[in-house]
Amino acid sequence: MNKMMMNRRQALSLGLGSAAALALAACGGSKESAAPAEGDAAAIKVGLICLHDENSTYDLNFINGFKEAMANLGIGEDSYMIKTNIPEGQECYDAAAEFADAGCKVIFADSFGHEDYMIQAAKEFPEVQFCHATGTKAHTEGLANYHNAFASIYEGRFLAGVAAGMKLQELANAGQLKGAAPKMGYVGAFTYAEVVSGYTSFYLGAKSIVPDVTMDVTFTGSWYDETAEKEGATKLINAGADLISQHADSMGAPTACENAGIPDVSYNGSTIDACPNTFIVSSRINWAPYYEYAINAAIAGEAIDADWTGTLATDSVQLTAINEAVAAAGTAEKIEEVKAGLEDGSIHVFDTANFTVGGKAVDSYMADVDTDAAYEGDTEVIADGYFHESEFRSAPYFDLQIDGINLLDTAF
């Protein structure tokens, strides 16, 4: 499943505590608060619920995007609210209800496990729009005021994998690989589809440059556990990894790489300040376009998509600046070449010609798009020679275990 599939994510915002309290006081109102005047962004109030705080790269990315969107829309600090460290439990419903009672007309949440509680709030406050990142149920719930959003971040991870492949090729050419063939390590949180989709797309990006690359994956069982992530990365490095990447939200893995002098591709933001000698690049979802889209739709009284998927074209999928001091020569140019192929459709991340499962090509797969308790496949997702990720719903559903990737543990 996914970071989306049972638990989820984190937050961000500089000096949030007091600002959020002031914003809450300013959002006076009730369930019956009048809708904002059409086209008047200054009249609307919005809220953001985050699993963690700014110490989590995942949540920080959401918070920064939220603040950017507020500035772009002209929504002042007295008209938006941010709540951090909201668990994936009844606390999420309580936060959403508090926002709604305070007059907020659009409420966002950033973690998979928030979903059921956002749905609960959406049913109680039908005049408020509830927008949930990484969730899976909007298209089956059928609520006019409940929505899911994600992005084709697998394309960003593929591009980051290309950068990793370029570095591995450079190490190979210099005779600096630890073994006979390039090997990567990956620190994942859970064995959910979101994580599987992410590490597979990263691996395929690297494989497009160095076809003989393999990758070990270890899981921590937590979205944010700095100690476990650091230990996981260290385990992978000691097992022969030439380069590390991650789908977990702390600085644990990048720090382990910096300490060991191992190249690192991070996630959700640049780690160059803390890891100048090992950081190469990071992929991230830019959430600002979605915030702006949803809020503008609410202001105009227009329907918000049940499932919204940001893309390279909407500037929702981004790479940070490349650390030229660590990246291989020609990395930027190669990334631009591959990006152009992704945008014009000549390259597909999950092209079935580029991977096998159990030594066999995959020409058909029923994915669990309409998530149910048994997680049974319900939708054919392979057509035209590739796996159609994030097209039948916004949240990832790629969960194939392809050859070349070795899972060291699957308890999570």
Secondary structure, DSSP 8 states (H G I E B T S, - for coil): --TTTT-------TTHHHHHHHHHHH----TT-----TT-GGG--EEEE-SS-TTSHHHHHHHHHHHHHHHHHT--GGGEEEE-S--SSHHHHHHHHHHHHTT-SEEEE--GGGHHHHHHHHHH-TTSEEEEET-S-HHHH--TTEEEEEE-HHHHHHHHHHHHHHHHHHHHHTT--SSSS-EEEEEES-SSHHHHHHHHHHHHHHHTT-TT-EEEEEE-SSS--HHHHHHHHHHHHHTT-SEEEEESSSSHHHHHHHHHT--EEEESS--TTT-TTTEEEEEEE--HHHHHHHHHHHHHT----SEEEE-TTTT-EEE----TTTS-TTHHHHHHHHHHHHHHTS--TTBGGG--BTTB-----EE--S--TT----EE-EETTEE-TTSSSSS-------TTEEES----
